[in-house]
Each structure stands twice: as structure tokens, then as C-alpha cells.
Amino acid sequence: MEAHLLEWVNLAIRWLHIIAGIAWIGSSFFFMWLDSHLEPGETPKEDIEGELWMVHSGGFYQVEKFKVAPTKMPKTLHWFKWEAAVTWISGISLLLVAFYLTGRGVFLIDGSSPVSAPIAMGIGIATLVVGWLVYDGIYRSPLGKTGNLAAAISFVLLVVAAYFLSEIFSGRAAYIHVGALMGTIMAFNVWAVIIPSQQNLVNATLAGKPRDLSMGPKAKQRSVHNNYMTLPVIFIMVSGHYPSTFGHEMNWLVLIGLAIVGATTRHYFNLRNAGAGFKGWTWGVSVAGMAALIVYTAPAMLQGEADDAPRVTYAQIQPIVAERCTVCHSATPTQAGFSVAPLGVVFDQPQDIQAMADRIKVLSVTTQAMPLGNLTSMTEEERRLVGNWIDAGAKIEQ
Ligand code: HEC
């Protein structure tokens, strides 16, 4: 019953998290697009930086951006801050439900983790708190004004965090914690720096005083950071579907590679929006980076696996699957914390196993993403046998 309830809580929070995330990232992309498409109006006005026209869902819209601020505050002023807060709160709740509460730690750590699940949870939470304090500290200090040096230091710290987390957690949980760290930095950038700067602007306008000019550049810097983190974070949030990333031996390096690909892709759009035209090198880096990752994570087959392996029969692999997988992947799972087969994947019948052969190969042979956390202690020899059976065509009949 508890597992069943947790599944529904997980569903509801994940749903909310995705919706809030779409609203947040969507509005931030939209405003960047707006900023980069402003034009001088037909009759340019003194205090207007630019304007643009749009047509959408049956109506025309006209937007004007002020150079500084309107002389009089409008009655209603729309802010965009709750999207970030709801995304973060739902994200942290999802981390708690999906990784800390569900499955008694099987999603959090695996056989090679040096710590127990409760300690791993403590490390996970501490990473978010310390990570934000260090990041914020760097950019509030004089170092933060150095631009490239501060960026290089932050990047190195991110690499260190990814490596450290991959040593503590299972691959999936390590990825999610890196994502949660970046998401935390993004949300706090909004609430601790960007919104106060906007508040200052609004207060100054209301009081008819000049605004504090030092706040604008700081807010701008954080918003640039958020911009570059968007694509890497979104990849991390869907990474659970791609075991060749988090299940790789050097999963932290793969993650950093994907983060770079995401950031250079974002950079391309930023340059384009800034009117720099087509900058081929950004695509070059992204495509070459993606290709390098495909090759780097490729299964042994592409790297010259021997094809004279002995022929393995279904009768040899059936007991392995029964022992190592069906505690969870069965119509009636026996593993504590599992009320239904995960993702509906069952291996009760020979045909079930045959139908999933390709995924089984990826998850249990090429990578070691399954059995989850290697809870059922599947051996290397068993993985090799299952792999050989699949390579030979995954035949059931002898
Ligand atoms: C401790 C429980 C557990 C055990 C044991 C286990 N799995 Fe899984 N499996 C899961 C969970 C949980 C998921 C869902 C992961 C997700 O949400 O993406 C899953 C998902 C899968 C999927 C579908 C995901 C995809 O990406 O295609 C396959 C296939 C799979 N497991 C194969 C196996 C195989 C093969 C074994 C045995 C060698 C095994 N599992 C053992 C818990 C387990």
C-alpha cells in the first residue's frame, strides 16, 4: 500500500514539476527572444528602447520595452517569479519521494557506494546547500567580477562535484543530484539576486528616484548563468531513460561532455539572437561533442568484441533472469517497496524476455544499470551469458 501511494505522490509531483519547469524555462526563453527582436518603432519615442508586433492565437500583440522605467507605475505589473519557486520546491519534493523515500535506498546507492542510504541522503542535501553557498560566495566576492576566471573556477567545481557524487551514489542518483544542484543555483539566482534587483528598480520608479545601478549587472550575470545551465539541466532530468550515459563506468565524464554540448548549443542561439549570424563553430563543437560521446560510450562490440563466443541457450539464461530480475519485474513482485512491475516490464514468460532482449542487453550487459543497484548481485559471468544469448538472436526454441 505504501509503495502504491508513493507512486501516486511521485506522479502528482512530477507532473507539477514538469509543468512549472515548462512555464519557467518557456517564459525565460520568450523574454530572451523578445529582447533580441526589438525594433525601433515607426515613430521612435524618447523613452522606448524598442517595440515588436506578434500575432498569436487569434489576436495581435504589441510590446514596448522602456529604456529605463515608465514615469508612472502601471496599476498591474506582472512578475515572473513563481515559476522558478514552484519548479524548485516540486523538484526537491520529487528528489525526496523518488530517490529518498521510494524503494528503501535502491534508487540512491548501489553495491559500489561507500556509504549507507541515510548517509548518502545527508550528503545529497548538504551538496545542494554547500554548492549554492560556494557558488553565490564566488560571485559576490571580487573574484566574481573577473568573468572568465570565475566561470572557469565554477566549471572546475562542477566537474569535481559530478565526480564526487558519482563515487557516492548510483549513476542515476549522481546525475539527479548534479541536476538538483544546478537547478538550486538557478532558482536561488532568481530569488536571491534577480528578483531583488527588479524590486529595486520598481521601488526606485515608485519613489521617483534613480535606481541602484550596481544591481543590474549582477542580476544580468546570474541570468546569463541560468541561461547556460538550462539545456544541461533539462538533459539531466530526462537522463534516467538513457543508461548508456549514467550507467557508464565514467558516467561523470559523460555528464560533463553533455553539459558542454548543451552549453555550446545554447551559445549558438545567444549569438544568433544577438545578431551575430550563423556561427558554425558552435554547431561544430556540439556535433563533434555528441559524436565523441557516442563513440566513447559505445559497447565493446564496436570496439572489436570477439564473435566466436560459445552459443548460449535459453535454458541457460532463464534461471539467471528468474533469480536476478523477476523479484521486481514480475506481475507479482516480491521485492520490498515494489507493488507493481517497474514501468510494466515483466519477465514472467519466455516471450517477455525475448521481446525485451535489446533493452536487456543495454541495461544489464553493455551498462550495469539493471538489476537496479545490483540489488540481486548479478555476476559478470551471468551478464556475459545473457549478452551472448542476445547476440546469437535471443532464441527461445532449442
Ligand atoms: C530492485 C528491483 C529491480 C531489479 C532486481 C531489476 N530491475 Fe529493471 N527496473 C527496475 C526499475 C525501478 C525500473 C524503472 C526505471 C525507470 O523508472 O526508468 C526498471 C526498468 C527496467 C527496464 C525498462 C527500462 C528501459 O530503459 O527500457 C528494463 C528493460 C529492465 N528494468 C531490465 C531489468 C533486467 C534485465 C533485470 C535483471 C538482470 C532487472 N531489470 C532487474 C527495478 C529492477
Residues whose N, C-alpha, C, O or C-beta is under 5 A from the ligand:
A	BS01	HEC	G240 H241 R324 C325 C328 P342 L343 V345 R359 I360 L363 S364 M370 P371 L372 L375 T376
